[in-house]
Amino acid sequence: MTEKPIFDILMLLARPAAGKSEVIDYLKRTPEDQRISRFHVGNISEIDDFPMLWAWFEEDALLEKMGYPHVYTDRQGYFLGNHLWDLLIERICLEFTKLQVRTKGVHAGTTLIEFSRGTEHGGFSRAFEHLSHEVLVRTNILFLQVSWEESLRKNRKRFNPEQPDSILEHSLSDEKMERLYKGSDWADLTANSPDYLRIQGVQVPYVVFENEDDVTTPRGEELGRRLETCLSRLYNLRQAIK
C-alpha cells in the first residue's frame, strides 16, 4: 500500500453492462481530495480488457480484407479458443507491470482494473488463475451485483451503433450475451467466504455492490453514497490483512 489511505489496485468485476465503467467514470469525475477521503481512490490509472479484445476484432477484419485468415476470432465473432480469454488477463497483468516500470515501482495512485467473465469460457475462477502475484497481492475486488436479466437490459440500452468501440456505449448481441455471460460462477466462488477470496494462496478482500436498481447510469448522489459505504468496508478489510 502507498502512504495515502488509498487502494493500490481496485478490481471491478461483474456481468457486462452491470455498471463497472459508469463507476469508473464517476470516480474520474470526482475531485481527487474527495475521491481519496470518500472512496480511497487516488490518481487513477485504468486497465480494461475491452480495448484489447476490440483491437483483435479490428485486426481480424483487416487481415480478412488483406486476404489472410483470422488470428483471434471466427466469422461469427467468437474467440478461436478459450486461451484467448486467458491471454487478456495475462495482458492486464503485463500492463500493470509496465506501469510499475514507468513509475519505478512507486505508483502513487490507484489502478482500476475492469473485466467480465462467464462460465462458458471458464468464469472468474479461470481468470483468477492467470493473475500475476504482483497484481494479486495489491488487489481489492468490488463486485457489482446484477441479475442476468438486468445485465441483458442494460446491454441493449447502452448500444450506440456509431461508437461500437466505446467503453461506455459498446454492446453485444443477445445471442452472444446469452452464450458468453448468462452463466456466472461468482456466487459459487464466494459462497463460503463472505469477506475474502483465497486466490493462488493470496488473501484478497472483496465487497459486493448491489446495483439491481441501477444507481450507476444516472451517476447521482445515491451512487456516491453506496460506493462510499462499499469502498470504506473494502478498505477496512484490506487493512485487517496487515
Secondary structure, 3 states (H helix, E strand, C coil): CCCCCCCCEEEEEECCCCCHHHHHHHHHHCCHHHHHHHHCCCEEEEEEHHHHHHHHHHHHHHHHHHCCCCCCECCCCCECCCHHHHHHHHHHHHHHHHHHHHCCCCCCEEEEEEECCCHHHCHHHHHHHCCCHHHHCCEEEEEEECCHHHHHHHHHHHCCCCCCCCCCCCCCCHHHHHHHHCCCCHHHHHCCCCCEEEECCEEEEEEEEECCCCCCCCCCHHHHHHHHHHHHHHHHHHHHHC
